[in-house]
Amino acid sequence: ELVKVSFGTKSLDAILCVPESLNDVQTAVILTHGAGGDMNFKHLVSLAHALASDGFLCLRFTCKGLNLAYRVKAYNAVRDYLKTLERFTLKNIFFGGRSMGCRAAAALARQLSDESEDAVQGVICLSFPLHPPGKTHTHHQRSEDLKMLPGSVCVLFVSGTEDTMCNGDLFNEVLKDMKAEAEVFWLQGGSHGLTVKGRSEDSVMDEVNLKVLLWIKEKT
């Protein structure tokens, strides 16, 4: 169902994917897109449907701003909206996104966890953009929020081994510096868009979705 989330004087487009059985929905996942595209990016749609068919509520939204602070505010507005849905008694909320969207998710998780321990259970980072292609020196700034996440938050990274925006060695250094409990799923041969040469997009998405679902079940 298409919803409008009020955000300052504007509103954000969002889509709520609701499980068929509403009896016991306790976990919700918020998803957003990268610097390009919108909430109808194939992988997000595919993941949202997989989550809903497994009993999880999924709210995905579009925010076109390329300013990270603006994105984080938009993300927070969507979270506030989610908390107003009285038909669900949510115990767990996960923030997720792809590329720039997961930077915003991690930044908001860090801000909220400063205020309260159980604001967010975990963060799902699809293709975390550790640095622009070829500019590996910027990784310190981009990984700051990840390193500041408390131990009470868990993080799942899904990254392709061929991602030009995530140098594996630098990424492993970041993981060592994190207090949060982090797990990485390396997609063999995967690009920043999580596509793999010689494999169908559906088979890759199924593999990624399954990994995300199993991880969420483990953490709830």
Salt bridges, closest charged atoms under 4 A:
GLU1 OE1 - ARG87 NH2 3.19
ASP13 OD1 - LYS4 NZ 2.52
ASP54 OD2 - LYS217 NZ 3.04
ASP80 OD1 - ARG79 NH1 3.60
ASP145 OD1 - ARG110 NH1 2.86
ASP163 OD2 - HIS192 ND1 2.90
ASP177 OD2 - LYS147 NZ 3.79
GLU181 OE2 - LYS219 NZ 2.51
GLU183 OE2 - LYS211 NZ 2.90
GLU201 OE1 - LYS42 NZ 2.94
GLU201 OE2 - HIS43 NE2 3.67
GLU207 OE1 - ARG199 NH1 2.82
GLU218 OE1 - LYS219 NZ 3.85
